[in-house]
Amino acid sequence: MFDFNGLNFDLDGDGIPDSHAEFYDSDGDGFDDSAVADINGDGIPDAVLTDYNHDGIYDPAMIDTNGDGTFDAVCYDTDGDGIVDTLVSDTNKDGIFDSVHSEYDTDRDGIVDTIVDAIDYDQDGIIDSQTVYHDYNRDGIFDEVVKSYDSDGDGMFDTSITYQDFNGDGREDAIIKEQFIDQDGDGQVDTYIINTDLDGDNVFEAVEVYSIDAETGIIELVQFDGEDAGNGVYIDDLEQFDPEKADMSKVCGDPASAMEEWEFQGETGRCAIYSQKFVIEELTGQEIDIEELADLAEENGWFSEESGTPLLNMNKILDYYGIQNEMSFHNDIDDIRECLESGGKVIVSIDADEIWFGESDDLFTPGDGPNHAVEVIGIDYSNPDEPMVILNDSGNPNGCG
């Protein structure tokens, strides 16, 4: 959880403002109505608070989260209880706010029971995905996680997946996936799909499809129950792709040449840097020193050894080397195939825990979303019903193909 206490000016809790918070009477009415604070004591202001309406409560605060002298976040008390609960931040430091993190104590018992994380991936002012964590029994363990996505950027979530952990072991016991779809493209939702997995094995026992009449609102079942396999696999169960044994006429992309550029990142957080390195070397034939790339990225604020590469900085090195690229979201397997077939390269952001250890192993821990970058180097359609995606994964010692 985010430590909102670090944003308060009485950091030692003695009821006296700390010495590194300077208060001002900005309108000359004899009352302190704004404050500048140096929270970490490095001589650089980290926060600016203002009481705009003079009610004695400071309003949204500008925050410098990384101490670089630039304010990159704003904190709010959205429910007016005098406690900061929401942080809106600029994750890639480009001047555009793209992330919202909120923590709420809904029943005012002193325990945070609801956390909301929302991301505007393409920075168009519309939230693209949102994850809500609920701790209904206030035991410190989240009982339900709801992930919602706006796949078409219309400001409405069209996919929602609810995960429930009944026994508090951190693994899902039931999953419900709901989708609202505009099948004919007229701007009206006409189809509702609900997938139900009541035993948490990631296999939906029931998939029901309903039609929605936009004029009357009548919902009718149009498809009988079915099944949809969704089991995760373990990395040890996966074999490396062998171009010599594969039917290359059924493989899109050029995995053989891409595998020649693979390297293992070791115990570093440089996955996005390695993925960009692979692509640059494949396209240019130029060998690049990984340390030079890491230094370049760190000097420009695109990467740090402690926290890795923010999602929206995953193409900065490509830009630097003049590699034409496009960052996009909500893509599916067909989008990846089309890019590979046209000679393009693909880097994707994924949850590494799912491909390394199994399906959604840390779902009920906030922050379990995309945490790793890999290069998709091909898709093998030898079995058209279950195409195999081929990766260059720098994060695993066996990640070459």
C-alpha positions as MATLAB code, in Angstrom:
seq = 'MFDFNGLNFDLDGDGIPDSHAEFYDSDGDGFDDSAVADINGDGIPDAVLTDYNHDGIYDPAMIDTNGDGTFDAVCYDTDGDGIVDTLVSDTNKDGIFDSVHSEYDTDRDGIVDTIVDAIDYDQDGIIDSQTVYHDYNRDGIFDEVVKSYDSDGDGMFDTSITYQDFNGDGREDAIIKEQFIDQDGDGQVDTYIINTDLDGDNVFEAVEVYSIDAETGIIELVQFDGEDAGNGVYIDDLEQFDPEKADMSKVCGDPASAMEEWEFQGETGRCAIYSQKFVIEELTGQEIDIEELADLAEENGWFSEESGTPLLNMNKILDYYGIQNEMSFHNDIDDIRECLESGGKVIVSIDADEIWFGESDDLFTPGDGPNHAVEVIGIDYSNPDEPMVILNDSGNPNGCG';
ca = [
       0.000    0.000    0.000;
       1.071    3.579   -0.548;
       2.342    5.314    2.577;
       0.138    8.401    2.575;
       1.476    9.324    6.020;
       4.663   10.455    4.314;
       2.677   13.278    2.747;
       1.612   14.809    6.071;
       3.653   17.597    7.649;
       3.483   16.340   11.235;
       5.579   13.264   10.460;
       6.361   12.413   14.092;
       2.742   12.649   15.209;
       3.408   15.047   18.082;
       0.772   17.509   16.980;
       3.392   20.114   16.045;
       4.217   20.877   12.412;
       7.664   19.538   11.531;
      10.474   22.033   11.069;
      10.904   21.308    7.375;
       7.332   22.441    6.570;
       7.098   26.173    5.832;
       3.661   27.769    6.087;
       2.483   30.899    4.263;
      -0.371   33.379    4.387;
      -0.799   33.682    0.628;
      -3.792   36.052    0.707;
      -2.778   38.219    3.689;
      -5.755   37.363    5.871;
      -3.621   36.415    8.853;
      -4.122   32.672    8.476;
      -1.771   30.026    7.161;
      -3.370   28.832    3.932;
      -0.502   27.209    2.073;
       2.601   25.209    2.893;
       5.766   23.972    1.234;
       7.415   20.869    2.702;
      10.754   19.151    2.306;
       9.677   15.692    3.431;
      13.025   13.944    2.958;
      15.131   16.862    4.189;
      17.294   17.206    1.075;
      16.676   20.924    0.664;
      14.305   20.418   -2.287;
      10.555   21.024   -1.747;
       8.654   17.756   -2.088;
       5.076   18.941   -1.556;
       2.931   22.041   -1.888;
      -0.395   22.274   -0.028;
      -2.999   25.008   -0.308;
      -6.246   25.608    1.555;
      -8.137   27.160   -1.347;
     -11.501   27.505    0.388;
     -10.051   28.566    3.778;
     -11.865   25.834    5.684;
      -8.758   24.924    7.644;
      -8.180   21.764    5.598;
      -5.469   21.628    2.964;
      -6.737   20.818   -0.498;
      -4.982   18.772   -3.251;
      -1.211   18.671   -2.729;
       1.430   18.719   -5.449;
       4.044   16.043   -4.709;
       7.556   15.315   -5.987;
       7.586   11.533   -5.535;
      11.165   10.848   -6.626;
      12.933   13.965   -5.346;
      14.085   15.213   -8.745;
      12.693   18.699   -8.197;
       9.680   18.186  -10.476;
       6.175   17.772   -9.092;
       4.825   14.587  -10.659;
       1.799   13.732   -8.519;
      -1.200   15.254   -6.773;
      -2.760   13.845   -3.612;
      -6.406   14.310   -2.672;
      -8.790   13.725    0.194;
     -11.699   12.645   -1.987;
     -14.156   11.819    0.806;
     -13.440   14.888    2.964;
     -12.494   13.011    6.123;
      -9.228   14.886    6.544;
      -7.140   11.894    5.438;
      -5.348   11.774    2.096;
      -6.668    8.791    0.141;
      -5.845    9.306   -3.549;
      -2.648    9.856   -5.498;
      -2.791   10.912   -9.157;
       0.646   10.598  -10.746;
       2.677   11.009  -13.917;
       4.394    7.622  -14.127;
       6.696    8.358  -17.066;
       7.442   11.992  -16.118;
       6.195   13.445  -19.417;
       3.926   16.024  -17.810;
       0.703   14.036  -18.307;
      -1.024   12.371  -15.366;
      -1.777    8.743  -16.246;
      -2.204    6.788  -13.003;
      -4.622    6.943  -10.052;
      -4.096    5.059   -6.791;
      -6.702    5.283   -4.008;
      -6.968    3.680   -0.572;
     -10.209    3.922    1.399;
     -11.367    3.090    4.900;
     -15.032    2.856    3.965;
     -16.381    2.258    7.483;
     -13.927    4.615    9.270;
     -12.539    1.866   11.528;
      -8.910    2.766   10.834;
      -8.352   -0.135    8.416;
      -7.949    0.315    4.662;
     -10.492   -2.064    3.126;
     -10.680   -0.905   -0.494;
      -7.899   -0.074   -2.945;
      -8.454    1.247   -6.472;
      -5.744    1.383   -9.164;
      -6.577    2.987  -12.506;
      -4.367    3.538  -15.567;
      -4.710    5.745  -18.631;
      -2.261    3.857  -20.845;
      -2.527    6.019  -23.955;
      -2.789    9.282  -21.972;
      -5.912   10.517  -23.728;
      -7.658   11.421  -20.490;
      -9.764    8.239  -20.450;
      -9.066    5.448  -17.946;
      -8.274    2.246  -19.852;
      -8.136   -0.224  -16.980;
      -9.114   -0.295  -13.336;
      -8.509   -2.806  -10.547;
     -10.477   -2.698   -7.301;
      -9.397   -4.705   -4.235;
     -11.953   -5.426   -1.477;
     -11.188   -6.644    2.043;
     -14.712   -7.282    3.249;
     -13.860   -8.814    6.662;
     -11.069   -6.308    7.469;
      -8.457   -8.991    8.133;
      -5.813   -7.410    5.907;
      -6.339   -9.991    3.136;
      -8.251   -9.026    0.011;
     -11.292  -11.207   -0.558;
     -12.302   -9.960   -3.980;
     -10.523   -8.345   -6.913;
     -12.422   -6.783   -9.821;
     -10.488   -5.915  -12.986;
     -12.247   -3.771  -15.579;
     -11.120   -2.691  -19.045;
     -12.251   -0.143  -21.615;
     -11.076   -1.830  -24.812;
     -12.447    0.722  -27.284;
     -11.629    3.955  -25.462;
     -15.231    5.181  -25.224;
     -15.003    5.834  -21.490;
     -17.110    2.777  -20.573;
     -15.688   -0.446  -19.154;
     -16.724   -3.271  -21.479;
     -14.942   -6.167  -19.798;
     -15.006   -6.958  -16.090;
     -13.399   -9.955  -14.357;
     -14.204  -10.685  -10.719;
     -11.893  -12.951   -8.716;
     -12.998  -14.207   -5.306;
     -10.789  -15.711   -2.600;
     -13.077  -17.338   -0.043;
     -10.431  -18.903    2.226;
      -7.834  -16.127    2.317;
      -5.005  -18.143    0.753;
      -4.268  -15.543   -1.927;
      -5.593  -17.684   -4.790;
      -8.869  -17.344   -6.628;
     -11.662  -19.761   -5.688;
     -14.180  -18.424   -8.191;
     -13.954  -16.284  -11.327;
     -16.698  -14.430  -13.172;
     -15.925  -12.697  -16.467;
     -18.466  -10.302  -17.979;
     -18.294   -8.630  -21.394;
     -20.513   -5.988  -22.971;
     -20.052   -5.949  -26.744;
     -21.306   -3.884  -29.668;
     -21.409   -6.609  -32.312;
     -22.749   -4.523  -35.214;
     -20.727   -1.380  -34.509;
     -23.688    0.995  -34.172;
     -22.497    2.380  -30.859;
     -25.028    0.397  -28.814;
     -24.160   -2.599  -26.655;
     -26.090   -5.552  -28.061;
     -24.382   -8.586  -26.542;
     -23.674   -9.604  -22.947;
     -21.383  -12.562  -22.228;
     -20.852  -14.055  -18.787;
     -18.237  -16.742  -18.109;
     -18.355  -18.584  -14.792;
     -15.602  -20.606  -13.097;
     -16.935  -21.685   -9.702;
     -13.915  -23.735   -8.577;
     -11.111  -21.351   -9.482;
      -9.296  -23.745  -11.812;
      -9.281  -21.142  -14.618;
     -11.625  -23.291  -16.706;
     -15.019  -21.701  -17.263;
     -17.680  -24.305  -16.612;
     -20.411  -22.115  -18.097;
     -20.354  -19.507  -20.842;
     -23.677  -17.780  -21.448;
     -24.333  -15.310  -24.263;
     -27.260  -12.884  -24.161;
     -28.605  -10.492  -26.763;
     -29.594   -7.005  -25.644;
     -32.272   -4.995  -27.430;
     -30.977   -1.416  -27.270;
     -34.484    0.027  -27.642;
     -36.391   -2.102  -25.144;
     -33.539   -3.243  -22.909;
     -34.787   -6.821  -23.138;
     -32.061   -9.435  -22.558;
     -32.442  -12.918  -24.030;
     -30.250  -16.010  -23.767;
     -28.983  -16.944  -27.235;
     -26.411  -19.661  -26.554;
     -26.341  -22.751  -24.354;
     -23.620  -23.361  -21.748;
     -20.167  -24.234  -23.016;
     -16.607  -24.493  -21.882;
     -13.555  -22.352  -22.398;
     -10.165  -23.711  -21.359;
      -7.897  -21.181  -19.696;
      -5.411  -23.118  -17.630;
      -1.982  -21.695  -16.986;
       1.200  -23.658  -17.536;
       4.559  -23.674  -15.849;
       7.735  -22.576  -17.571;
       9.255  -26.005  -16.943;
       6.427  -27.519  -18.994;
       7.321  -25.445  -22.053;
       9.819  -26.604  -24.645;
      12.079  -24.239  -26.527;
      11.142  -23.669  -30.136;
      13.307  -25.660  -32.552;
      13.271  -24.146  -36.079;
      14.847  -27.294  -37.524;
      11.985  -29.491  -36.341;
       9.155  -27.031  -36.978;
       7.107  -26.681  -40.149;
       8.187  -23.098  -40.894;
       5.433  -22.706  -43.488;
       3.028  -22.591  -40.543;
       5.096  -20.132  -38.498;
       4.755  -16.356  -38.796;
       7.684  -14.158  -37.908;
      11.353  -15.120  -38.008;
      11.985  -16.790  -34.638;
      15.212  -18.488  -35.785;
      17.097  -15.239  -36.395;
      15.530  -13.539  -33.389;
      16.708  -16.311  -31.076;
      20.301  -15.523  -32.066;
      20.030  -12.139  -30.327;
      18.620  -13.461  -27.031;
      20.477  -12.800  -23.766;
      19.669  -13.508  -20.110;
      19.189  -10.438  -17.928;
      20.203  -12.174  -14.711;
      19.112  -10.644  -11.404;
      18.377   -7.231  -12.939;
      15.166   -5.382  -13.748;
      16.264   -4.619  -17.296;
      13.681   -6.673  -19.206;
      12.364   -3.727  -21.261;
      15.916   -2.658  -22.078;
      16.856   -6.174  -23.216;
      13.679   -6.454  -25.308;
      14.483   -3.194  -27.089;
      18.092   -4.351  -27.502;
      16.889   -7.548  -29.209;
      14.724   -5.588  -31.632;
      17.409   -3.036  -32.514;
      19.995   -5.752  -33.157;
      17.551   -7.777  -35.275;
      16.626   -4.770  -37.408;
      20.054   -3.166  -37.761;
      22.519   -6.033  -37.354;
      24.336   -3.790  -34.870;
      25.687   -5.270  -31.633;
      24.869   -3.050  -28.646;
      26.371   -3.130  -25.159;
      23.637   -3.597  -22.573;
      25.487   -1.425  -20.041;
      25.488    1.476  -22.480;
      21.740    1.099  -22.954;
      21.140    0.897  -19.199;
      23.221    4.035  -18.625;
      21.389    5.842  -21.425;
      17.997    4.915  -20.000;
      18.938    5.827  -16.434;
      20.441    9.179  -17.415;
      17.234   10.121  -19.219;
      14.925    8.978  -16.425;
      13.430    6.143  -18.485;
      14.657    3.416  -16.131;
      16.111    2.804  -12.694;
      17.856   -0.283  -11.347;
      15.523   -0.241   -8.344;
      12.137   -0.028  -10.082;
      12.818   -1.003  -13.709;
      11.122    0.659  -16.681;
       7.675    2.293  -16.390;
       5.226    0.904  -18.926;
       5.015    4.113  -20.942;
       8.810    4.293  -21.256;
       9.161    0.915  -22.950;
       9.902    2.440  -26.365;
      12.241    5.298  -25.400;
      15.432    3.491  -26.461;
      13.825    2.572  -29.784;
      13.038    6.255  -30.280;
      16.629    7.179  -29.433;
      17.972    4.777  -32.071;
      15.521    6.061  -34.669;
      13.490    2.841  -34.821;
       9.979    3.637  -36.028;
       7.532    2.216  -33.505;
       3.996    2.464  -32.232;
       2.823    1.916  -28.660;
      -0.690    0.476  -28.575;
      -3.066   -1.157  -26.107;
      -5.890   -3.720  -25.986;
      -4.320   -5.785  -28.785;
      -5.149   -9.421  -29.463;
      -3.322  -12.339  -31.042;
      -4.411  -11.310  -34.553;
      -2.834   -7.864  -34.118;
       0.452   -9.505  -33.132;
       0.255  -11.920  -36.070;
      -0.346   -9.100  -38.552;
       2.656   -7.179  -37.248;
       4.935  -10.216  -37.472;
       3.693  -11.117  -40.952;
       4.482   -7.613  -42.180;
       8.085   -7.914  -40.938;
       7.551   -5.944  -37.747;
       8.817   -6.702  -34.265;
       6.655   -6.978  -31.158;
       7.436   -6.190  -27.518;
       4.660   -6.889  -25.027;
       4.119   -6.127  -21.359;
       2.948   -9.139  -19.356;
       2.501  -10.495  -15.839;
       5.628  -12.664  -15.578;
       4.206  -14.641  -12.674;
       1.533  -16.087  -14.927;
       3.938  -17.517  -17.521;
       6.633  -18.500  -15.000;
       4.598  -19.935  -12.135;
       1.032  -20.459  -13.324;
      -2.191  -18.585  -13.767;
      -2.718  -15.471  -11.585;
      -0.629  -16.703   -8.669;
      -0.449  -13.306   -6.959;
      -3.803  -11.914   -8.006;
      -4.850  -10.764   -4.547;
      -1.713   -8.667   -4.046;
      -2.121   -5.069   -5.265;
       0.307   -4.221   -8.033;
       0.218   -7.676   -9.650;
      -0.406   -6.338  -13.162;
       2.115   -6.147  -16.020;
       5.580   -6.388  -14.467;
       7.731   -7.764  -17.270;
       8.589   -7.121  -20.925;
       9.278   -9.818  -23.535;
       9.678   -9.925  -27.296;
       7.171  -11.978  -29.293;
       9.291  -13.486  -32.071;
       6.768  -15.753  -33.774;
       3.543  -17.724  -33.672;
       3.448  -21.405  -34.617;
       0.111  -22.432  -36.186;
       0.997  -26.121  -36.598;
      -2.033  -26.752  -34.398;
      -4.443  -24.038  -35.606;
      -6.772  -24.595  -32.649;
      -3.980  -23.913  -30.162;
      -1.357  -21.662  -31.783;
       1.923  -21.430  -29.863;
       3.340  -17.995  -29.157;
       7.156  -17.946  -29.235;
       8.998  -15.529  -26.959;
      12.434  -14.143  -26.357;
      12.185  -13.783  -22.582;
      15.315  -12.280  -21.026;
      13.987  -12.921  -17.537;
      14.337  -16.694  -17.630;
      17.588  -18.613  -18.215;
      15.647  -20.859  -20.621;
      13.817  -17.949  -22.246;
      15.402  -18.189  -25.692;
      12.456  -19.182  -27.875;
];
